[in-house]
Amino acid sequence: MKGRKEQQDRSADDRKARLAEALRANLMKRKAQARSRRAGAADARPDGLAAAREQKED
């Protein structure tokens, strides 16, 4: 019984992680769209979610 509960917890955690990653990707996409629509030069700053992702992967 314990193994099944752990498996359910793990699958729930995996689902949360997938949803969080999809949300971050969607946010980055929308921010990029907003930046491309505004006038002026593109941002070259390494901040925001992209910077957080780079630190996480290291």
Backbone as a printed PyTorch tensor [residue, N CA C, xyz], in Angstrom:
tensor([[[  0.8210,  -1.1980,   0.0000],
         [  0.0000,   0.0000,   0.0000],
         [  0.8640,   1.2600,   0.0000]],

        [[  1.9440,   1.2270,   0.7480],
         [  2.7880,   2.4000,   0.8420],
         [  3.3990,   2.7620,  -0.5100]],

        [[  3.7800,   1.7510,  -1.2850],
         [  4.3840,   1.9860,  -2.5990],
         [  3.4350,   2.7070,  -3.5380]],

        [[  2.1650,   2.3510,  -3.4720],
         [  1.1790,   2.9980,  -4.3470],
         [  0.9980,   4.4690,  -3.9730]],

        [[  0.9750,   4.7500,  -2.6840],
         [  0.8250,   6.1270,  -2.2080],
         [  2.0220,   6.9650,  -2.6420]],

        [[  3.2220,   6.4140,  -2.5250],
         [  4.4300,   7.1250,  -2.9510],
         [  4.4010,   7.3810,  -4.4520]],

        [[  3.9230,   6.4120,  -5.2160],
         [  3.8330,   6.5660,  -6.6660],
         [  2.8430,   7.6760,  -7.0220]],

        [[  1.7130,   7.7320,  -6.3260],
         [  0.7250,   8.7770,  -6.5690],
         [  1.3010,  10.1510,  -6.2270]],

        [[  2.0180,  10.2190,  -5.1090],
         [  2.6470,  11.4850,  -4.7170],
         [  3.6720,  11.9200,  -5.7600]],

        [[  4.4600,  10.9760,  -6.2450],
         [  5.4830,  11.2740,  -7.2360],
         [  4.8440,  11.7510,  -8.5380]],

        [[  3.7590,  11.0940,  -8.9620],
         [  3.1060,  11.5010, -10.2010],
         [  2.4480,  12.8720, -10.0470]],

        [[  1.9280,  13.1600,  -8.8580],
         [  1.3460,  14.4830,  -8.6070],
         [  2.4400,  15.5500,  -8.6490]],

        [[  3.6020,  15.2350,  -8.0640],
         [  4.7250,  16.1760,  -8.0980],
         [  5.2130,  16.3820,  -9.5280]],

        [[  5.2840,  15.3010, -10.2980],
         [  5.6990,  15.4100, -11.7000],
         [  4.7300,  16.2840, -12.4860]],

        [[  3.4520,  16.1220, -12.2340],
         [  2.4320,  16.9240, -12.9260],
         [  2.5860,  18.3950, -12.5680]],

        [[  2.7800,  18.6830, -11.2840],
         [  2.9710,  20.0620, -10.8540],
         [  4.2030,  20.6700, -11.5180]],

        [[  5.2710,  19.8940, -11.6090],
         [  6.5020,  20.3830, -12.2350],
         [  6.2780,  20.6610, -13.7180]],

        [[  5.5630,  19.7670, -14.4050],
         [  5.2710,  19.9810, -15.8350],
         [  4.4190,  21.2250, -16.0390]],

        [[  3.4010,  21.3880, -15.1950],
         [  2.5330,  22.5620, -15.3110],
         [  3.2960,  23.8480, -15.0150]],

        [[  4.1690,  23.8150, -14.0270],
         [  4.9640,  24.9950, -13.6950],
         [  5.8880,  25.3560, -14.8500]],

        [[  6.5110,  24.3640, -15.4600],
         [  7.4060,  24.6160, -16.6010],
         [  6.6160,  25.1720, -17.7820]],

        [[  5.4340,  24.6370, -18.0350],
         [  4.6000,  25.1370, -19.1350],
         [  4.1700,  26.5740, -18.8660]],

        [[  3.8680,  26.8790, -17.6260],
         [  3.4800,  28.2420, -17.2680],
         [  4.6420,  29.2060, -17.4730]],

        [[  5.8490,  28.8010, -17.0510],
         [  7.0230,  29.6520, -17.2580],
         [  7.2850,  29.8680, -18.7410]],

        [[  7.1780,  28.8050, -19.5390],
         [  7.4120,  28.9250, -20.9730],
         [  6.3850,  29.8550, -21.6090]],

        [[  5.1410,  29.7430, -21.1980],
         [  4.0800,  30.5970, -21.7280],
         [  4.3360,  32.0560, -21.3490]],

        [[  4.7410,  32.2810, -20.1160],
         [  5.0280,  33.6390, -19.6710],
         [  6.1870,  34.2360, -20.4630]],

        [[  7.2390,  33.4680, -20.6590],
         [  8.3880,  33.9520, -21.4290],
         [  7.9720,  34.2800, -22.8640]],

        [[  7.1330,  33.4410, -23.4460],
         [  6.6520,  33.6670, -24.8060],
         [  5.8390,  34.9610, -24.8830]],

        [[  4.9520,  35.1580, -23.9240],
         [  4.1200,  36.3670, -23.9260],
         [  4.9510,  37.6230, -23.6930]],

        [[  5.9570,  37.5230, -22.8250],
         [  6.8280,  38.6760, -22.5890],
         [  7.6220,  39.0140, -23.8460]],

        [[  8.0880,  37.9900, -24.5460],
         [  8.8230,  38.2200, -25.7880],
         [  7.9170,  38.8740, -26.8280]],

        [[  6.6730,  38.4380, -26.8970],
         [  5.7230,  39.0530, -27.8290],
         [  5.4990,  40.5170, -27.4760]],

        [[  5.3460,  40.7980, -26.2050],
         [  5.1220,  42.1850, -25.7640],
         [  6.3350,  43.0420, -26.0840]],

        [[  7.5410,  42.5040, -25.8730],
         [  8.7520,  43.2620, -26.1760],
         [  8.8610,  43.5480, -27.6650]],

        [[  8.4830,  42.5820, -28.4890],
         [  8.6100,  42.7750, -29.9350],
         [  7.5920,  43.7840, -30.4590]],

        [[  6.5020,  43.9490, -29.7460],
         [  5.4620,  44.8800, -30.1930],
         [  5.7560,  46.3220, -29.8120]],

        [[  6.5460,  46.5280, -28.7720],
         [  6.7990,  47.8950, -28.3500],
         [  7.9150,  48.5120, -29.1930]],

        [[  7.9210,  49.8150, -29.2350],
         [  8.9180,  50.5240, -30.0310],
         [ 10.2520,  50.5400, -29.2940]],

        [[ 11.3200,  50.6270, -30.0390],
         [ 12.6470,  50.7270, -29.4440],
         [ 13.4240,  49.4420, -29.5980]],

        [[ 14.6220,  49.4660, -29.0660],
         [ 15.5170,  48.3180, -29.1730],
         [ 15.0950,  47.2180, -28.1960]],

        [[ 15.4580,  46.0080, -28.5250],
         [ 15.1350,  44.8690, -27.6730],
         [ 15.9880,  44.9020, -26.4170]],

        [[ 15.4790,  44.3340, -25.3570],
         [ 16.2160,  44.2600, -24.1060],
         [ 17.3380,  43.2450, -24.2240]],

        [[ 18.4570,  43.5570, -23.6160],
         [ 19.5830,  42.6210, -23.5800],
         [ 19.9110,  42.2530, -22.1450]],

        [[ 18.9740,  42.4610, -21.2370],
         [ 19.2100,  42.1910, -19.8230],
         [ 19.0630,  40.7010, -19.5290]],

        [[ 19.9610,  40.1460, -18.7280],
         [ 19.8440,  38.7300, -18.3530],
         [ 19.0720,  38.5440, -17.0560]],

        [[ 17.9050,  39.1610, -16.9310],
         [ 17.1380,  39.0200, -15.7070],
         [ 15.8200,  38.3370, -16.0040]],

        [[ 15.0330,  38.1330, -15.0030],
         [ 13.7370,  37.4950, -15.1810],
         [ 13.8320,  35.9810, -15.1300]],

        [[ 12.8650,  35.3180, -15.6980],
         [ 12.7740,  33.8630, -15.6100],
         [ 13.8760,  33.1570, -16.3850]],

        [[ 14.3170,  33.7340, -17.4830],
         [ 15.3870,  33.1030, -18.2500],
         [ 16.6610,  33.0170, -17.4140]],

        [[ 16.9650,  34.0580, -16.6750],
         [ 18.1510,  34.0480, -15.8220],
         [ 18.0120,  33.0120, -14.7190]],

        [[ 16.8410,  32.8610, -14.1770],
         [ 16.5980,  31.8680, -13.1390],
         [ 16.7760,  30.4540, -13.6880]],

        [[ 16.3510,  30.2430, -14.8920],
         [ 16.4740,  28.9270, -15.5010],
         [ 17.9340,  28.5740, -15.6980]],

        [[ 18.7760,  29.5340, -16.1210],
         [ 20.1910,  29.2780, -16.3330],
         [ 20.8750,  28.8760, -15.0290]],

        [[ 20.5320,  29.5030, -13.9280],
         [ 21.1180,  29.1600, -12.6470],
         [ 20.6750,  27.7770, -12.2020]],

        [[ 19.4330,  27.4360, -12.4780],
         [ 18.8900,  26.1520, -12.0680],
         [ 19.5850,  25.0110, -12.7830]],

        [[ 19.9100,  25.1770, -14.0640],
         [ 20.5080,  24.1180, -14.8540],
         [ 21.9550,  23.8540, -14.4640]],

        [[ 22.6500,  24.8350, -13.9370],
         [ 24.0730,  24.6850, -13.5810],
         [ 24.2670,  23.7510, -12.4360]]])
